């Protein structure tokens, strides 16, 4: 089984705010996403880059996964971001505005030349209509080990702006076909996918509902813009105690002597198959990974 890494909560922090980065060191987020792109003004980008490199090299975020979003390579800052961040060795580099697999091939090649550690992965932002049209090809880049592609992140604000879709409608009906296409692509090529931000961070109930929708759609976690959203995201995208208990019982049922070699068995009033046992093992693996990261 592929290593399971909890990515329920991906907290976006501006790379230009040292106090925010310091605060993130004590937050129960699974992933700290340090932003050098949208959250940093042009005049602050070089200073922010130096501070982010120091934080990544210092290993100050403990067991949290550390992802750095660089500027696009066709901007004045993108190449310098990669050159500085790659050898620092974050867990992943988030590439914005990916519209096709060629961009990921180019980034992978640069990371190799820049001496990025083998463990540093690449995540791709999906934030344009063209990216949605090319989503299968983008996700398929994960088959090329040189791209290091390990995840997709949805950017609903950019998608809405480019396509003139109106956000703010509960349930995001206009975006759902695109979201599900992205989830299908991620699952087809066995990479993770993170749901995009919920803008109204003071609306706790709305945020919780969107997390639950994202979980039901198959997303692995959610991008967050405020620490107050961490608890709800972790709860929505993580297994509950009841789910963990049922998964253990289901595996025990399959392991019972009378069920050895059987492909399907009766369990608590329903028929379950071996595929359900695999799902149970993954759920328990996720629970163990969460406990190890947040003891």
C-alpha positions as CSV (number, residue, x, y, z in Angstrom):
1,X,0.0,0.0,0.0
2,X,1.2,3.5,-0.9
3,X,2.3,5.6,2.1
4,X,-0.7,7.3,3.7
5,X,-0.2,11.0,4.5
6,X,-3.0,12.9,6.2
7,X,-3.8,16.1,4.3
8,X,-7.1,16.9,5.8
9,X,-6.1,20.5,6.5
10,X,-3.8,22.6,4.3
11,X,-3.3,25.9,5.9
12,X,-2.1,28.7,3.6
13,X,0.3,31.1,5.2
14,X,1.9,34.2,3.6
15,X,5.6,33.8,3.2
16,X,6.0,37.5,4.0
17,X,4.6,37.2,7.5
18,X,7.1,35.7,10.0
19,X,4.6,35.9,12.9
20,X,2.1,33.8,10.9
21,X,4.8,31.2,10.1
22,X,5.8,31.1,13.8
23,X,2.2,30.6,14.8
24,X,1.8,27.7,12.4
25,X,4.5,25.8,14.2
26,X,2.0,25.1,17.0
27,X,-1.2,24.5,15.0
28,X,-2.8,21.1,14.5
29,X,-2.9,21.5,10.7
30,X,-1.7,18.5,8.6
31,X,0.0,20.7,6.0
32,X,1.6,24.2,6.2
33,X,1.4,25.7,2.7
34,X,3.7,28.7,2.6
35,X,2.7,31.1,-0.1
36,X,5.2,33.1,-2.2
37,X,2.7,33.9,-4.9
38,X,-0.7,35.6,-4.4
39,X,-0.2,36.4,-0.7
40,X,3.0,38.3,-1.2
41,X,3.3,41.8,-2.7
42,X,5.8,42.2,-5.5
43,X,8.1,44.4,-3.5
44,X,8.2,41.8,-0.6
45,X,8.8,38.7,-2.7
46,X,12.6,38.5,-2.4
47,X,12.6,39.1,1.4
48,X,9.8,36.6,1.8
49,X,11.7,34.0,-0.2
50,X,14.8,34.3,2.0
51,X,12.7,33.9,5.2
52,X,10.8,30.9,3.8
53,X,14.1,29.2,2.9
54,X,15.4,29.7,6.4
55,X,12.2,28.3,7.9
56,X,12.2,25.2,5.7
57,X,15.8,24.5,6.3
58,X,15.3,25.0,10.0
59,X,12.7,22.2,10.2
60,X,10.6,24.4,12.5
61,X,7.2,22.9,11.6
62,X,7.8,19.5,13.2
63,X,5.8,16.6,11.8
64,X,3.6,18.9,9.7
65,X,4.0,18.5,5.9
66,X,5.6,21.6,4.5
67,X,4.6,22.8,1.0
68,X,5.8,26.0,-0.7
69,X,3.8,27.7,-3.4
70,X,6.2,29.4,-5.8
71,X,5.5,32.0,-8.4
72,X,4.8,30.9,-12.0
73,X,8.0,30.3,-13.9
74,X,7.0,33.0,-16.5
75,X,7.1,35.7,-13.9
76,X,10.2,37.7,-12.7
77,X,10.2,35.6,-9.5
78,X,9.4,32.0,-10.4
79,X,12.8,30.8,-11.5
80,X,14.5,32.4,-8.5
81,X,11.9,30.8,-6.2
82,X,12.6,27.3,-7.5
83,X,16.4,27.9,-7.3
84,X,16.2,28.9,-3.7
85,X,13.4,26.6,-2.4
86,X,14.4,23.3,-4.2
87,X,17.6,22.7,-2.3
88,X,16.0,23.7,1.0
89,X,14.0,20.4,0.7
90,X,10.3,21.1,1.5
91,X,8.0,18.2,1.4
92,X,6.5,19.6,-1.8
93,X,6.5,22.5,-4.1
94,X,3.1,23.8,-5.3
95,X,3.2,25.0,-8.9
96,X,0.5,27.6,-9.7
97,X,-1.5,28.0,-12.9
98,X,-0.8,24.6,-14.3
99,X,-2.6,24.3,-17.7
100,X,-1.0,21.1,-19.0
101,X,1.6,18.4,-18.3
102,X,4.4,20.2,-20.0
103,X,4.7,22.6,-17.1
104,X,5.2,19.8,-14.7
105,X,7.8,18.1,-16.9
106,X,9.7,21.5,-16.9
107,X,9.5,21.9,-13.2
108,X,10.6,18.3,-12.6
109,X,13.6,18.8,-14.8
110,X,14.6,22.0,-12.9
111,X,14.2,20.3,-9.5
112,X,16.6,17.6,-10.6
113,X,19.2,20.1,-11.8
114,X,18.8,22.3,-8.7
115,X,19.5,19.4,-6.3
116,X,16.1,19.0,-4.7
117,X,16.0,16.0,-2.4
118,X,14.3,13.0,-3.9
119,X,11.6,13.2,-1.3
120,X,10.4,16.6,-2.4
121,X,7.2,16.2,-4.4
122,X,5.3,18.5,-6.7
123,X,1.7,19.6,-6.3
124,X,-0.2,21.4,-9.2
125,X,-2.8,24.2,-8.8
126,X,-5.8,23.7,-11.0
127,X,-7.3,27.1,-11.5
128,X,-8.3,27.7,-15.1
129,X,-10.8,26.4,-17.6
130,X,-7.9,25.1,-19.7
131,X,-6.6,23.1,-16.8
132,X,-10.0,21.5,-16.3
133,X,-10.1,20.5,-20.0
134,X,-6.6,19.1,-19.6
135,X,-7.1,17.5,-16.2
136,X,-6.6,13.9,-17.3
137,X,-3.4,14.8,-19.0
138,X,-2.2,16.8,-16.1
139,X,-2.9,14.0,-13.6
140,X,-1.3,11.5,-15.9
141,X,2.1,13.3,-15.5
142,X,2.3,11.4,-12.2
143,X,3.3,8.3,-14.2
144,X,6.5,10.1,-15.2
145,X,8.5,9.8,-12.0
146,X,10.6,12.8,-13.1
147,X,7.7,15.2,-12.6
148,X,7.4,14.1,-8.9
149,X,3.6,14.9,-9.2
150,X,1.8,13.8,-6.0
151,X,-1.2,16.0,-5.7
152,X,-3.7,18.5,-7.2
153,X,-5.1,21.6,-5.5
154,X,-8.3,23.3,-6.8
155,X,-8.4,27.0,-7.1
156,X,-12.1,27.9,-7.1
157,X,-11.7,31.7,-7.1
158,X,-9.5,31.7,-10.2
159,X,-11.8,29.2,-11.9
160,X,-14.8,31.3,-11.2
161,X,-13.2,34.5,-12.4
162,X,-11.9,32.9,-15.6
163,X,-15.2,31.2,-16.4
164,X,-17.6,33.8,-15.0
165,X,-19.2,31.3,-12.7
166,X,-20.9,32.8,-9.6
167,X,-19.5,31.5,-6.3
168,X,-21.4,31.8,-3.0
169,X,-24.3,29.4,-3.9
170,X,-24.5,26.7,-1.3
171,X,-23.4,23.4,-2.7
172,X,-21.3,25.0,-5.5
173,X,-23.6,23.5,-8.2
174,X,-21.9,25.3,-11.1
175,X,-18.5,24.0,-10.2
176,X,-19.5,20.4,-9.4
177,X,-18.9,18.9,-12.9
178,X,-15.3,20.4,-12.8
179,X,-14.6,19.3,-9.3
180,X,-15.7,15.8,-9.9
181,X,-13.7,15.6,-13.1
182,X,-10.6,16.6,-11.1
183,X,-11.3,14.0,-8.4
184,X,-11.7,11.3,-11.1
185,X,-8.4,12.3,-12.7
186,X,-6.6,12.2,-9.3
187,X,-8.0,8.8,-8.4
188,X,-7.2,7.4,-11.9
189,X,-3.5,8.2,-11.4
190,X,-3.4,7.6,-7.7
191,X,-2.5,11.1,-6.4
192,X,-4.2,13.2,-3.7
193,X,-6.5,16.1,-4.4
194,X,-7.2,19.1,-2.1
195,X,-10.4,21.1,-2.3
196,X,-10.1,24.8,-2.6
197,X,-10.6,27.6,-0.1
198,X,-13.9,28.8,1.4
199,X,-13.7,32.6,1.3
200,X,-16.1,33.4,4.2
201,X,-13.9,32.2,7.0
202,X,-16.1,33.7,9.7
203,X,-19.0,31.5,8.4
204,X,-18.2,28.4,10.4
205,X,-21.4,26.5,9.5
206,X,-21.0,27.2,5.8
207,X,-17.4,26.1,5.9
208,X,-18.3,22.9,7.8
209,X,-20.9,22.1,5.2
210,X,-18.5,22.6,2.3
211,X,-15.9,20.4,4.0
212,X,-18.5,17.6,4.3
213,X,-19.4,18.1,0.7
214,X,-15.7,17.9,-0.3
215,X,-15.3,14.7,1.7
216,X,-18.3,13.1,0.1
217,X,-17.0,14.1,-3.3
218,X,-13.7,12.3,-2.6
219,X,-11.3,15.1,-1.8
220,X,-8.5,14.3,0.6
221,X,-8.6,17.6,2.4
222,X,-9.2,21.3,2.1
223,X,-7.1,24.5,1.6
224,X,-7.6,26.8,4.5
225,X,-7.2,30.6,4.9
226,X,-7.5,30.9,8.7
227,X,-6.4,28.7,11.7
228,X,-10.0,28.7,12.9
229,X,-10.9,26.4,10.1
230,X,-8.5,23.6,11.0
231,X,-10.6,21.8,13.5
232,X,-13.6,21.5,11.2
233,X,-11.5,20.3,8.2
234,X,-9.7,17.7,10.3
235,X,-13.0,16.4,11.6
236,X,-14.6,16.3,8.2
237,X,-11.8,14.6,6.3
238,X,-10.6,12.3,9.0
239,X,-12.2,9.0,10.2
240,X,-14.5,9.2,13.2
241,X,-14.1,6.9,16.2
242,X,-17.2,5.0,15.1
243,X,-15.7,4.5,11.6
244,X,-12.4,3.3,13.0
245,X,-14.3,0.8,15.3
246,X,-16.4,-0.5,12.5
247,X,-13.3,-0.9,10.2
248,X,-11.6,-3.0,12.9
249,X,-14.7,-5.2,13.3
250,X,-15.1,-5.6,9.5
251,X,-11.5,-6.8,9.2
252,X,-12.0,-9.1,12.2
253,X,-15.1,-10.6,10.5
254,X,-13.1,-11.3,7.3
255,X,-10.3,-12.9,9.4
256,X,-12.7,-15.3,11.2
257,X,-12.1,-18.9,10.3
258,X,-15.5,-19.4,8.8
259,X,-14.9,-16.6,6.4
260,X,-11.5,-17.6,5.2
261,X,-11.3,-17.6,1.4
262,X,-14.8,-16.0,1.0
263,X,-15.0,-13.0,-1.3
264,X,-18.2,-11.6,0.3
265,X,-19.7,-12.0,3.7
266,X,-22.7,-10.7,5.7
267,X,-21.8,-7.9,8.1
268,X,-24.2,-6.0,10.3
269,X,-27.2,-6.5,8.0
270,X,-25.4,-5.9,4.7
271,X,-23.2,-7.7,2.2
272,X,-19.6,-6.6,2.1
273,X,-16.8,-7.7,-0.3
274,X,-13.0,-7.8,-0.2
275,X,-12.9,-4.3,-1.6
276,X,-14.6,-3.1,1.6
277,X,-11.9,-4.7,3.6
278,X,-9.3,-2.8,1.5
279,X,-11.2,0.4,2.3
280,X,-11.2,-0.5,6.0
281,X,-7.4,-1.1,5.9
282,X,-6.9,2.3,4.3
283,X,-9.1,4.0,6.9
284,X,-7.2,2.4,9.8
285,X,-3.9,3.4,8.1
286,X,-5.1,7.0,7.9
287,X,-6.1,6.9,11.6
288,X,-2.7,5.6,12.5
289,X,-1.0,8.2,10.4
290,X,-3.0,11.0,12.0
291,X,-2.2,9.7,15.5
292,X,1.5,9.6,14.6
293,X,1.5,13.2,13.3
294,X,-0.6,14.6,16.1
295,X,0.0,12.4,19.1
